[in-house]
Amino acid sequence: MKLQTELPEIFEEFAEARRNGFLAVKKIKDQKIPVIGIFCTYFPQEMALAMGAATVSLCASSDETISEAEKDLPRNLCPLIKSSYGFGKTDKCPYFYFSDLVVGETTCDGKKKMYEYLREFKPVHVMELPNSQSEEGYKLWKSEIIRLKETLEKQFGVTITEEDVKEAIVVKNKERKALKEFYELSKLDPVPMLGQDVFKVISGTTFEFDRKSIPEKLEAVKEKVLAEYKKEKKYSQKPRILLTGCPIGGATEKVIKAIEDNGAVVVAFENCSGAKAVEEMVDESNPDVYAALAEKYLNIGCSCMTPNPNRIKMLDRMIDEYQVDGVVDMILTACHTYNVETLSIKRFVNDKKEKSYMSIETDFSQSDVGQLNTRMAAFIEML
């Protein structure tokens, strides 16, 4: 039996923000506000906010332009990288078109080589991401954030003061707290909302360009969801799934749908489309704003880190707090770091947490939807 949402209009407001993002970013450009295109959660958004710029996540979740990208890039490359490059090359992504600067990070070999070609279409600033969360790694990342600040100042003719950065840190922390309080409603048992609806809100907030208004909007959604929940209008008990692995969005939302169409509910998103970027706040008491930013962002538990204990720590906590029955690990084809890490995640989930685990390898096409449904149905029945 499929779960049916009783509050579609609330979640659709955020889905609408995502759909209307193209118009919103054009309006921003018409107001002469700088636009910075980003790909990754490692980008310290406070730096853009401090100079009054808007940040937008660039199109990289569809196979629409992959065939064009494959004229320049290897076919056996991660679909996210090919999609990112393809949208830039074809100018089919309005966000890329309106971006004054694209910022990338050296998260993986495929991305950092792709940036070399991307520079042919747009100004690109690449941040040198350390590959470990060591003391030297934090020093390097702090210096990279300062180098980003200097690039922004030079590119846009502005001055970014430490006071500007402090104010931006407060704004982003309030946004993170509000988003965290919203998606933590899924800790309730039974859950008050579908994972598909939770994700609409998480994704939709990235296309809300007035960052200061986000906490109030999220609070209103949270209150409406709780009000309905208290009226006993809630979902019957279903197996509770945590989704981890590669970034989710666009085409790969088929995985969330497959889970929930087959009788379970996604209660937690550990990946960087969800909790990875939100759970930890920037330390507002640290007088060194760049050190505070470096610590927060470098602590993200991405598989590009070696070793990667922070992913395990977050999974450990979230499996308990969200009363998870099973973990689904979504891997994009040719994403080698996440694919290699499936063994350690499986061992942790099965042996340490004594929970069921399944890894899914997929891409941005819809050709495997039938197979996804078959596998999910079997996994959920086992639960």
PADREN-345834 format. One record per residue (C-alpha): x, y, z; chain; residue number from 1; residue in one letter. Coordinates in pm, 1 decimal, decimal comma. Last residue first. Layout:
@east X north Y up Z chain A resi NUM resn A
...
# end
This chain:
@east 1242,0 north -608,5 up 700,1 chain A resi 383 resn L
@east 1261,3 north -887,5 up 443,1 chain A resi 382 resn M
@east 955,4 north -748,5 up 269,3 chain A resi 381 resn E
@east 1134,0 north -413,1 up 250,3 chain A resi 380 resn I
@east 1438,6 north -566,0 up 78,8 chain A resi 379 resn F
@east 1228,5 north -768,3 up -167,6 chain A resi 378 resn A
@east 1011,6 north -467,7 up -261,2 chain A resi 377 resn A
@east 1320,5 north -250,0 up -289,5 chain A resi 376 resn M
@east 1487,2 north -492,5 up -531,0 chain A resi 375 resn R
@east 1183,2 north -520,1 up -756,2 chain A resi 374 resn T
@east 1116,2 north -145,1 up -749,0 chain A resi 373 resn N
@east 1476,8 north -65,9 up -838,0 chain A resi 372 resn L
@east 1468,5 north -318,8 up -1124,5 chain A resi 371 resn Q
@east 1160,3 north -153,2 up -1268,7 chain A resi 370 resn G
@east 1313,8 north 193,5 up -1231,7 chain A resi 369 resn V
@east 1637,4 north 83,2 up -1403,7 chain A resi 368 resn D
@east 1587,4 north 259,9 up -1738,7 chain A resi 367 resn S
@east 1500,8 north 593,9 up -1581,2 chain A resi 366 resn Q
@east 1842,9 north 744,5 up -1655,0 chain A resi 365 resn S
@east 2046,7 north 953,5 up -1409,6 chain A resi 364 resn F
@east 2261,8 north 667,9 up -1281,7 chain A resi 363 resn D
@east 2229,0 north 374,0 up -1042,9 chain A resi 362 resn T
@east 2413,1 north 146,7 up -800,0 chain A resi 361 resn E
@east 2202,2 north 41,0 up -502,3 chain A resi 360 resn I
@east 2353,4 north -81,2 up -175,9 chain A resi 359 resn S
@east 2145,3 north -270,2 up 79,6 chain A resi 358 resn M
@east 2173,5 north -292,0 up 456,7 chain A resi 357 resn Y
@east 1967,1 north -452,0 up 733,2 chain A resi 356 resn S
@east 2043,3 north -350,5 up 1090,1 chain A resi 355 resn K
@east 2263,9 north -508,2 up 1357,0 chain A resi 354 resn E
@east 2417,5 north -168,5 up 1444,9 chain A resi 353 resn K
@east 2776,1 north -289,9 up 1478,7 chain A resi 352 resn K
@east 2771,6 north -592,7 up 1246,2 chain A resi 351 resn D
@east 2519,0 north -513,5 up 973,4 chain A resi 350 resn N
@east 2536,2 north -132,3 up 964,3 chain A resi 349 resn V
@east 2911,7 north -109,4 up 1030,1 chain A resi 348 resn F
@east 3007,0 north -392,6 up 796,1 chain A resi 347 resn R
@east 2782,5 north -253,7 up 522,1 chain A resi 346 resn K
@east 2933,2 north 94,1 up 565,7 chain A resi 345 resn I
@east 3287,8 north -45,8 up 546,7 chain A resi 344 resn S
@east 3206,8 north -243,9 up 231,6 chain A resi 343 resn L
@east 3013,2 north 40,0 up 68,4 chain A resi 342 resn T
@east 3320,5 north 265,4 up 99,7 chain A resi 341 resn E
@east 3469,3 north 147,3 up -230,2 chain A resi 340 resn V
@east 3152,4 north 257,5 up -411,1 chain A resi 339 resn N
@east 3149,9 north 593,0 up -236,1 chain A resi 338 resn Y
@east 3507,7 north 663,3 up -344,8 chain A resi 337 resn T
@east 3464,5 north 516,9 up -693,4 chain A resi 336 resn H
@east 3163,6 north 711,4 up -814,5 chain A resi 335 resn C
@east 3161,5 north 520,6 up -1145,1 chain A resi 334 resn A
@east 2783,7 north 461,6 up -1139,3 chain A resi 333 resn T
@east 2618,1 north 667,8 up -866,0 chain A resi 332 resn L
@east 2587,9 north 488,1 up -534,6 chain A resi 331 resn I
@east 2276,9 north 485,9 up -315,7 chain A resi 330 resn M
@east 2324,6 north 316,0 up 24,0 chain A resi 329 resn D
@east 1992,2 north 199,4 up 169,4 chain A resi 328 resn V
@east 1989,0 north 144,9 up 545,5 chain A resi 327 resn V
@east 1723,4 north -56,5 up 731,0 chain A resi 326 resn G
@east 1504,4 north -53,5 up 1041,2 chain A resi 325 resn D
@east 1592,2 north 299,5 up 1157,9 chain A resi 324 resn V
@east 1474,5 north 430,8 up 1494,1 chain A resi 323 resn Q
@east 1544,4 north 792,2 up 1379,3 chain A resi 322 resn Y
@east 1768,6 north 866,1 up 1678,2 chain A resi 321 resn E
@east 1946,1 north 530,3 up 1670,5 chain A resi 320 resn D
@east 2025,8 north 511,9 up 1298,4 chain A resi 319 resn I
@east 2102,6 north 886,2 up 1307,5 chain A resi 318 resn M
@east 2370,7 north 857,7 up 1575,5 chain A resi 317 resn R
@east 2566,8 north 573,0 up 1419,1 chain A resi 316 resn D
@east 2524,8 north 717,0 up 1069,3 chain A resi 315 resn L
@east 2669,6 north 1048,6 up 1185,8 chain A resi 314 resn M
@east 2967,6 north 881,6 up 1351,2 chain A resi 313 resn K
@east 3025,8 north 654,3 up 1050,2 chain A resi 312 resn I
@east 3032,9 north 950,5 up 812,5 chain A resi 311 resn R
@east 3266,1 north 1135,9 up 1048,6 chain A resi 310 resn N
@east 3517,1 north 849,5 up 1047,5 chain A resi 309 resn P
@east 3623,0 north 902,3 up 682,9 chain A resi 308 resn N
@east 3987,9 north 799,4 up 652,3 chain A resi 307 resn P
@east 4065,7 north 928,5 up 398,5 chain A resi 306 resn T
@east 3810,9 north 1193,6 up 297,4 chain A resi 305 resn M
@east 3661,3 north 1172,9 up -54,4 chain A resi 304 resn C
@east 3388,1 north 957,7 up 103,4 chain A resi 303 resn S
@east 3232,8 north 1272,5 up 250,3 chain A resi 302 resn C
@east 3187,6 north 1315,0 up 624,9 chain A resi 301 resn G
@east 3164,0 north 1693,8 up 644,6 chain A resi 300 resn I
@east 3410,5 north 1803,9 up 915,2 chain A resi 299 resn N
@east 3594,8 north 2017,4 up 658,0 chain A resi 298 resn L
@east 3295,9 north 2251,1 up 643,8 chain A resi 297 resn Y
@east 3258,6 north 2320,7 up 1014,4 chain A resi 296 resn K
@east 3630,3 north 2337,6 up 1096,8 chain A resi 295 resn E
@east 3717,2 north 2562,3 up 803,3 chain A resi 294 resn A
@east 3431,5 north 2799,2 up 882,9 chain A resi 293 resn L
@east 3544,2 north 2839,7 up 1243,6 chain A resi 292 resn A
@east 3907,0 north 2885,2 up 1134,6 chain A resi 291 resn A
@east 3794,2 north 3156,6 up 892,0 chain A resi 290 resn Y
@east 3588,1 north 3332,4 up 1158,7 chain A resi 289 resn V
@east 3875,8 north 3348,9 up 1408,1 chain A resi 288 resn D
@east 3693,0 north 3490,3 up 1711,8 chain A resi 287 resn P
@east 3529,9 north 3148,5 up 1769,0 chain A resi 286 resn N
@east 3204,3 north 3207,3 up 1957,0 chain A resi 285 resn S
@east 2985,7 north 3162,4 up 1646,4 chain A resi 284 resn E
@east 3107,7 north 2803,1 up 1600,4 chain A resi 283 resn D
@east 2966,1 north 2708,5 up 1259,4 chain A resi 282 resn V
@east 2685,2 north 2457,6 up 1301,6 chain A resi 281 resn M
@east 2695,8 north 2081,7 up 1238,9 chain A resi 280 resn E
@east 2385,5 north 1893,9 up 1127,7 chain A resi 279 resn E
@east 2314,5 north 2080,3 up 805,0 chain A resi 278 resn V
@east 2561,2 north 1987,3 up 531,4 chain A resi 277 resn A
@east 2572,7 north 1614,3 up 603,2 chain A resi 276 resn K
@east 2202,6 north 1602,1 up 695,7 chain A resi 275 resn A
@east 2042,4 north 1611,2 up 352,3 chain A resi 274 resn G
@east 2169,1 north 1645,5 up -5,0 chain A resi 273 resn S
@east 2509,7 north 1560,2 up 140,1 chain A resi 272 resn C
@east 2388,7 north 1212,5 up 237,9 chain A resi 271 resn N
@east 2239,7 north 1118,3 up 574,9 chain A resi 270 resn E
@east 1880,3 north 1150,6 up 458,0 chain A resi 269 resn F
@east 1649,0 north 1020,4 up 729,7 chain A resi 268 resn A
@east 1293,7 north 890,2 up 767,4 chain A resi 267 resn V
@east 1252,7 north 731,5 up 424,8 chain A resi 266 resn V
@east 924,9 north 537,9 up 443,8 chain A resi 265 resn V
@east 853,4 north 174,6 up 360,3 chain A resi 264 resn A
@east 573,6 north 7,2 up 162,2 chain A resi 263 resn G
@east 696,7 north -41,4 up -192,2 chain A resi 262 resn N
@east 603,5 north 300,1 up -329,2 chain A resi 261 resn D
@east 807,9 north 451,7 up -45,9 chain A resi 260 resn E
@east 1136,2 north 284,6 up -132,4 chain A resi 259 resn I
@east 1090,6 north 322,6 up -508,6 chain A resi 258 resn A
@east 1000,5 north 689,8 up -466,5 chain A resi 257 resn K
@east 1314,6 north 763,0 up -264,3 chain A resi 256 resn I
@east 1523,6 north 585,8 up -531,3 chain A resi 255 resn V
@east 1348,4 north 767,9 up -817,3 chain A resi 254 resn K
@east 1473,7 north 1087,5 up -650,5 chain A resi 253 resn E
@east 1783,2 north 1000,2 up -852,5 chain A resi 252 resn T
@east 1660,0 north 1191,6 up -1157,2 chain A resi 251 resn A
@east 1636,2 north 1525,2 up -975,7 chain A resi 250 resn G
@east 1816,5 north 1502,6 up -646,3 chain A resi 249 resn G
@east 2024,2 north 1270,7 up -431,2 chain A resi 248 resn I
@east 2394,6 north 1314,7 up -355,5 chain A resi 247 resn P
@east 2590,7 north 989,9 up -316,5 chain A resi 246 resn C
@east 2560,0 north 753,8 up -20,5 chain A resi 245 resn G
@east 2298,7 north 736,8 up 256,8 chain A resi 244 resn T
@east 1924,3 north 683,6 up 286,8 chain A resi 243 resn L
@east 1783,7 north 578,1 up 623,3 chain A resi 242 resn L
@east 1472,6 north 361,0 up 604,7 chain A resi 241 resn I
@east 1189,8 north 307,5 up 853,9 chain A resi 240 resn R
@east 962,3 north 8,1 up 797,2 chain A resi 239 resn P
@east 600,2 north 128,8 up 813,9 chain A resi 238 resn K
@east 362,0 north 224,4 up 1095,3 chain A resi 237 resn Q
@east 43,0 north 387,6 up 975,8 chain A resi 236 resn S
@east 79,5 north 745,4 up 866,6 chain A resi 235 resn Y
@east -69,1 north 1034,2 up 1058,1 chain A resi 234 resn K
@east -392,1 north 1227,4 up 1083,9 chain A resi 233 resn K
@east -420,6 north 1168,3 up 1456,8 chain A resi 232 resn E
@east -523,4 north 1530,6 up 1507,7 chain A resi 231 resn K
@east -184,9 north 1578,4 up 1674,3 chain A resi 230 resn K
@east -12,9 north 1490,1 up 1344,6 chain A resi 229 resn Y
@east -211,9 north 1752,1 up 1158,3 chain A resi 228 resn E
@east -97,2 north 2021,5 up 1402,1 chain A resi 227 resn A
@east 258,2 north 1888,0 up 1390,1 chain A resi 226 resn L
@east 271,6 north 1920,6 up 1009,5 chain A resi 225 resn V
@east 125,7 north 2270,0 up 1022,4 chain A resi 224 resn K
@east 373,0 north 2381,6 up 1291,3 chain A resi 223 resn E
@east 670,2 north 2243,7 up 1096,3 chain A resi 222 resn K
@east 562,3 north 2419,4 up 778,0 chain A resi 221 resn V
@east 533,0 north 2753,2 up 958,4 chain A resi 220 resn A
@east 873,9 north 2702,3 up 1122,4 chain A resi 219 resn E
@east 1027,2 north 2630,6 up 782,0 chain A resi 218 resn L
@east 892,9 north 2956,8 up 640,7 chain A resi 217 resn K
@east 1023,1 north 3155,4 up 940,3 chain A resi 216 resn E
@east 1365,6 north 2991,6 up 917,7 chain A resi 215 resn P
@east 1392,8 north 3059,6 up 539,1 chain A resi 214 resn I
@east 1332,1 north 3436,0 up 539,1 chain A resi 213 resn S
@east 1692,2 north 3530,4 up 622,2 chain A resi 212 resn K
@east 1826,0 north 3330,4 up 326,3 chain A resi 211 resn R
@east 1636,2 north 3534,3 up 69,3 chain A resi 210 resn D
@east 1749,3 north 3326,1 up -229,4 chain A resi 209 resn F
@east 1511,2 north 3037,1 up -170,5 chain A resi 208 resn E
@east 1632,3 north 2786,2 up -429,5 chain A resi 207 resn F
@east 1835,8 north 2581,9 up -180,1 chain A resi 206 resn T
@east 1527,8 north 2575,0 up 44,7 chain A resi 205 resn T
@east 1343,0 north 2369,8 up -216,4 chain A resi 204 resn G
@east 1578,9 north 2074,2 up -185,5 chain A resi 203 resn S
@east 1520,7 north 2028,4 up 187,8 chain A resi 202 resn I
@east 1147,2 north 2101,0 up 148,1 chain A resi 201 resn V
@east 1093,4 north 1862,0 up -141,3 chain A resi 200 resn K
@east 1310,3 north 1609,1 up 43,3 chain A resi 199 resn F
@east 1075,9 north 1603,5 up 341,0 chain A resi 198 resn V
@east 788,6 north 1547,9 up 100,8 chain A resi 197 resn D
@east 954,1 north 1246,2 up -62,1 chain A resi 196 resn Q
@east 1047,4 north 1117,7 up 284,7 chain A resi 195 resn G
@east 678,2 north 1105,2 up 359,2 chain A resi 194 resn L
@east 528,0 north 1286,8 up 654,4 chain A resi 193 resn M
@east 417,7 north 1252,0 up 1017,4 chain A resi 192 resn P
@east 626,2 north 941,6 up 1095,5 chain A resi 191 resn V
@east 491,0 north 672,1 up 1325,8 chain A resi 190 resn P
@east 698,5 north 709,8 up 1534,3 chain A resi 189 resn D
@east 841,1 north 1061,1 up 1549,1 chain A resi 188 resn L
@east 1205,0 north 1095,9 up 1441,9 chain A resi 187 resn K
@east 1070,1 north 1224,9 up 1110,7 chain A resi 186 resn S
@east 999,8 north 1556,0 up 1284,1 chain A resi 185 resn L
@east 1380,3 north 1588,7 up 1276,3 chain A resi 184 resn E
@east 1339,7 north 1718,1 up 920,1 chain A resi 183 resn Y
@east 1190,9 north 2045,0 up 1045,5 chain A resi 182 resn F
@east 1417,3 north 2105,7 up 1344,1 chain A resi 181 resn E
@east 1721,6 north 2046,5 up 1120,3 chain A resi 180 resn K
@east 1595,2 north 2294,4 up 861,0 chain A resi 179 resn L
@east 1536,8 north 2557,7 up 1129,0 chain A resi 178 resn A
@east 1878,1 north 2499,7 up 1286,0 chain A resi 177 resn K
@east 2051,0 north 2514,8 up 946,0 chain A resi 176 resn R
@east 1878,0 north 2843,0 up 852,4 chain A resi 175 resn E
@east 1965,3 north 2997,8 up 1187,5 chain A resi 174 resn K
@east 2326,5 north 2886,0 up 1138,1 chain A resi 173 resn N
@east 2331,1 north 3042,2 up 790,5 chain A resi 172 resn K
@east 2217,8 north 3383,1 up 920,4 chain A resi 171 resn V
@east 2459,3 north 3377,7 up 1217,6 chain A resi 170 resn V
@east 2752,4 north 3283,6 up 992,7 chain A resi 169 resn I
@east 2660,2 north 3564,5 up 751,7 chain A resi 168 resn A
@east 2679,6 north 3818,7 up 1033,3 chain A resi 167 resn E
@east 3022,6 north 3689,1 up 1134,8 chain A resi 166 resn K
@east 3142,2 north 3703,8 up 772,0 chain A resi 165 resn V
@east 3036,9 north 4067,0 up 733,5 chain A resi 164 resn D
@east 3211,3 north 4147,5 up 1063,0 chain A resi 163 resn E
@east 3526,2 north 3979,4 up 930,8 chain A resi 162 resn E
@east 3514,0 north 4222,5 up 640,7 chain A resi 161 resn T
@east 3456,3 north 4136,8 up 274,9 chain A resi 160 resn I
@east 3559,7 north 4421,6 up 45,8 chain A resi 159 resn T
@east 3408,5 north 4435,0 up -301,6 chain A resi 158 resn V
@east 3528,2 north 4469,6 up -661,4 chain A resi 157 resn G
@east 3343,5 north 4162,1 up -785,1 chain A resi 156 resn F
@east 3627,9 north 3943,9 up -911,6 chain A resi 155 resn Q
@east 3894,1 north 4088,2 up -680,8 chain A resi 154 resn K
@east 3689,4 north 4061,2 up -362,9 chain A resi 153 resn E
@east 3556,1 north 3719,5 up -459,7 chain A resi 152 resn L
@east 3907,5 north 3592,2 up -534,4 chain A resi 151 resn T
@east 4038,4 north 3727,8 up -202,4 chain A resi 150 resn E
@east 3757,7 north 3557,2 up -11,1 chain A resi 149 resn K
@east 3828,3 north 3231,5 up -196,0 chain A resi 148 resn L
@east 4194,2 north 3259,6 up -91,9 chain A resi 147 resn R
@east 4079,7 north 3304,7 up 268,9 chain A resi 146 resn I
@east 3865,9 north 2991,5 up 236,2 chain A resi 145 resn I
@east 4164,5 north 2808,0 up 85,9 chain A resi 144 resn E
@east 4388,0 north 2916,1 up 376,0 chain A resi 143 resn S
@east 4134,7 north 2772,8 up 621,0 chain A resi 142 resn K
@east 4122,4 north 2452,0 up 417,1 chain A resi 141 resn W
@east 4500,7 north 2417,7 up 427,5 chain A resi 140 resn L
@east 4517,7 north 2470,4 up 803,0 chain A resi 139 resn K
@east 4233,5 north 2221,2 up 857,0 chain A resi 138 resn Y
@east 4416,9 north 1962,4 up 646,3 chain A resi 137 resn G
@east 4738,3 north 2017,0 up 837,9 chain A resi 136 resn E
@east 4557,6 north 1930,8 up 1158,9 chain A resi 135 resn E
@east 4408,2 north 1626,8 up 987,1 chain A resi 134 resn S
@east 4062,4 north 1589,9 up 837,2 chain A resi 133 resn Q
@east 4195,0 north 1414,6 up 527,0 chain A resi 132 resn S
@east 4190,9 north 1462,4 up 150,3 chain A resi 131 resn N
@east 4241,9 north 1838,7 up 168,5 chain A resi 130 resn P
@east 4018,7 north 2040,3 up -68,2 chain A resi 129 resn L
@east 4198,1 north 2275,3 up -306,4 chain A resi 128 resn E
@east 3925,6 north 2526,4 up -393,8 chain A resi 127 resn M
@east 3873,2 north 2577,1 up -767,8 chain A resi 126 resn V
@east 3758,2 north 2914,3 up -902,3 chain A resi 125 resn H
@east 3595,1 north 2899,4 up -1244,8 chain A resi 124 resn V
@east 3521,1 north 3185,8 up -1486,4 chain A resi 123 resn P
@east 3286,6 north 3034,7 up -1744,6 chain A resi 122 resn K
@east 3277,7 north 2848,3 up -2079,0 chain A resi 121 resn F
@east 3637,2 north 2735,9 up -2140,7 chain A resi 120 resn E
@east 3686,8 north 2709,2 up -1764,4 chain A resi 119 resn R
@east 3456,9 north 2406,3 up -1772,0 chain A resi 118 resn L
@east 3731,9 north 2214,6 up -1952,2 chain A resi 117 resn Y
@east 3975,5 north 2238,7 up -1660,6 chain A resi 116 resn E
@east 3686,0 north 2191,4 up -1417,7 chain A resi 115 resn Y
@east 3635,4 north 1841,7 up -1560,4 chain A resi 114 resn M
@east 3983,3 north 1742,3 up -1437,4 chain A resi 113 resn K
@east 3892,7 north 1844,9 up -1083,2 chain A resi 112 resn K
@east 3561,8 north 1667,7 up -1103,2 chain A resi 111 resn K
@east 3693,8 north 1334,2 up -1224,0 chain A resi 110 resn G
@east 3976,8 north 1327,0 up -970,9 chain A resi 109 resn D
@east 3745,9 north 1373,3 up -673,1 chain A resi 108 resn C
@east 3653,6 north 1638,1 up -415,2 chain A resi 107 resn T
@east 3880,1 north 1902,8 up -565,9 chain A resi 106 resn T
@east 3631,9 north 2184,1 up -501,1 chain A resi 105 resn E
@east 3433,4 north 2395,1 up -744,2 chain A resi 104 resn G
@east 3325,1 north 2757,7 up -760,8 chain A resi 103 resn V
@east 3153,0 north 2898,8 up -1068,5 chain A resi 102 resn V
@east 3153,5 north 3276,9 up -1112,6 chain A resi 101 resn L
@east 2910,9 north 3524,7 up -1268,3 chain A resi 100 resn D
@east 2636,0 north 3262,7 up -1275,1 chain A resi 99 resn S
@east 2338,2 north 3352,8 up -1497,2 chain A resi 98 resn F
@east 2411,4 north 3091,2 up -1765,5 chain A resi 97 resn Y
@east 2494,9 north 2823,2 up -1508,6 chain A resi 96 resn F
@east 2166,2 north 2885,1 up -1332,0 chain A resi 95 resn Y
@east 1982,9 north 2895,2 up -1665,0 chain A resi 94 resn P
@east 2104,7 north 2540,2 up -1738,7 chain A resi 93 resn C
@east 2075,1 north 2454,4 up -2108,5 chain A resi 92 resn K
@east 2393,9 north 2647,5 up -2186,7 chain A resi 91 resn D
@east 2516,2 north 2344,6 up -2383,3 chain A resi 90 resn T
@east 2866,1 north 2327,7 up -2234,2 chain A resi 89 resn K
@east 2761,4 north 2414,5 up -1880,6 chain A resi 88 resn G
@east 2473,6 north 2169,5 up -1880,0 chain A resi 87 resn F
@east 2701,7 north 1899,6 up -2017,9 chain A resi 86 resn G
@east 2976,8 north 1962,9 up -1762,3 chain A resi 85 resn Y
@east 2750,2 north 1917,1 up -1463,6 chain A resi 84 resn S
@east 2571,8 north 1621,5 up -1626,8 chain A resi 83 resn S
@east 2903,3 north 1449,8 up -1701,2 chain A resi 82 resn K
@east 3023,4 north 1502,9 up -1343,7 chain A resi 81 resn I
@east 2697,3 north 1378,8 up -1193,7 chain A resi 80 resn L
@east 2692,2 north 1085,1 up -1432,9 chain A resi 79 resn P
@east 3027,0 north 955,9 up -1294,4 chain A resi 78 resn C
@east 3264,8 north 872,8 up -1581,9 chain A resi 77 resn L
@east 3264,5 north 559,3 up -1796,1 chain A resi 76 resn N
@east 3160,1 north 755,6 up -2106,7 chain A resi 75 resn R
@east 3483,4 north 953,5 up -2101,1 chain A resi 74 resn P
@east 3447,6 north 1332,2 up -2147,3 chain A resi 73 resn L
@east 3443,4 north 1553,9 up -2457,7 chain A resi 72 resn D
@east 3172,2 north 1404,4 up -2680,7 chain A resi 71 resn K
@east 3039,3 north 1241,4 up -2364,2 chain A resi 70 resn E
@east 2918,6 north 1581,8 up -2242,4 chain A resi 69 resn A
@east 2674,8 north 1607,9 up -2534,6 chain A resi 68 resn E
@east 2530,1 north 1264,8 up -2453,9 chain A resi 67 resn S
@east 2510,7 north 1367,8 up -2086,7 chain A resi 66 resn I
@east 2298,5 north 1676,1 up -2158,4 chain A resi 65 resn T
@east 1951,8 north 1553,2 up -2060,3 chain A resi 64 resn E
@east 2076,8 north 1287,8 up -1817,3 chain A resi 63 resn D
@east 1952,8 north 1492,1 up -1520,3 chain A resi 62 resn S
@east 2082,5 north 1581,9 up -1175,5 chain A resi 61 resn S
@east 2365,2 north 1828,9 up -1235,1 chain A resi 60 resn A
@east 2210,8 north 2172,5 up -1276,8 chain A resi 59 resn C
@east 2407,7 north 2419,0 up -1065,8 chain A resi 58 resn L
@east 2329,2 north 2486,8 up -701,6 chain A resi 57 resn S
@east 2277,2 north 2860,2 up -660,0 chain A resi 56 resn V
@east 2450,1 north 3114,7 up -442,1 chain A resi 55 resn T
@east 2338,8 north 3476,7 up -420,3 chain A resi 54 resn A
@east 2591,7 north 3750,8 up -350,2 chain A resi 53 resn A
@east 2574,1 north 4009,9 up -71,3 chain A resi 52 resn G
@east 2945,2 north 4001,9 up 10,2 chain A resi 51 resn M
@east 2899,1 north 3813,3 up 338,3 chain A resi 50 resn A
@east 2645,2 north 3580,4 up 176,9 chain A resi 49 resn L
@east 2906,4 north 3461,1 up -70,4 chain A resi 48 resn A
@east 3153,0 north 3387,1 up 209,8 chain A resi 47 resn M
@east 2883,2 north 3233,4 up 430,7 chain A resi 46 resn E
@east 2816,7 north 2975,7 up 160,7 chain A resi 45 resn Q
@east 3136,4 north 2788,8 up 247,3 chain A resi 44 resn P
@east 3148,9 north 2548,6 up -53,1 chain A resi 43 resn F
@east 3200,5 north 2198,5 up 87,2 chain A resi 42 resn Y
@east 2833,7 north 2123,1 up 16,0 chain A resi 41 resn T
@east 2914,3 north 2089,2 up -354,6 chain A resi 40 resn C
@east 2834,1 north 2211,8 up -702,8 chain A resi 39 resn F
@east 2822,9 north 2590,3 up -681,8 chain A resi 38 resn I
@east 2722,4 north 2879,4 up -906,0 chain A resi 37 resn G
@east 2783,1 north 3228,5 up -768,5 chain A resi 36 resn I
@east 2538,5 north 3504,6 up -862,8 chain A resi 35 resn V
@east 2620,6 north 3872,7 up -814,6 chain A resi 34 resn P
@east 2322,2 north 4105,8 up -751,9 chain A resi 33 resn I
@east 2269,8 north 4353,1 up -1036,3 chain A resi 32 resn K
@east 1893,1 north 4372,3 up -968,4 chain A resi 31 resn Q
@east 1827,3 north 4214,4 up -1309,6 chain A resi 30 resn D
@east 2054,4 north 3929,8 up -1199,2 chain A resi 29 resn K
@east 1835,0 north 3867,6 up -895,4 chain A resi 28 resn I
@east 1523,6 north 3866,5 up -1112,5 chain A resi 27 resn K
@east 1692,0 north 3612,9 up -1340,6 chain A resi 26 resn K
@east 1766,4 north 3397,4 up -1034,8 chain A resi 25 resn V
@east 1401,3 north 3404,3 up -930,6 chain A resi 24 resn A
@east 1274,1 north 3313,4 up -1275,1 chain A resi 23 resn L
@east 1501,6 north 3008,8 up -1293,4 chain A resi 22 resn F
@east 1413,3 north 2912,7 up -935,7 chain A resi 21 resn G
@east 1045,6 north 2876,3 up -1023,9 chain A resi 20 resn N
@east 1055,8 north 2495,9 up -1021,5 chain A resi 19 resn R
@east 1256,9 north 2483,7 up -696,4 chain A resi 18 resn R
@east 1035,4 north 2741,4 up -530,3 chain A resi 17 resn A
@east 735,4 north 2536,9 up -647,1 chain A resi 16 resn E
@east 871,5 north 2228,2 up -473,0 chain A resi 15 resn A
@east 892,0 north 2440,2 up -159,1 chain A resi 14 resn F
@east 528,6 north 2546,5 up -184,6 chain A resi 13 resn E
@east 439,8 north 2189,7 up -284,4 chain A resi 12 resn E
@east 532,8 north 2071,8 up 64,2 chain A resi 11 resn F
@east 259,0 north 2271,1 up 230,9 chain A resi 10 resn I
@east 0,4 north 2202,4 up -40,4 chain A resi 9 resn E
@east 49,3 north 1827,3 up -16,6 chain A resi 8 resn P
@east -53,0 north 1798,0 up 349,1 chain A resi 7 resn L
@east -239,6 north 1469,5 up 372,7 chain A resi 6 resn E
@east 33,4 north 1265,0 up 204,6 chain A resi 5 resn T
@east -58,3 north 915,9 up 86,7 chain A resi 4 resn Q
@east 155,0 north 614,3 up 167,6 chain A resi 3 resn L
@east 135,3 north 342,9 up -95,3 chain A resi 2 resn K
@east 0,0 north 0,0 up 0,0 chain A resi 1 resn M
# end
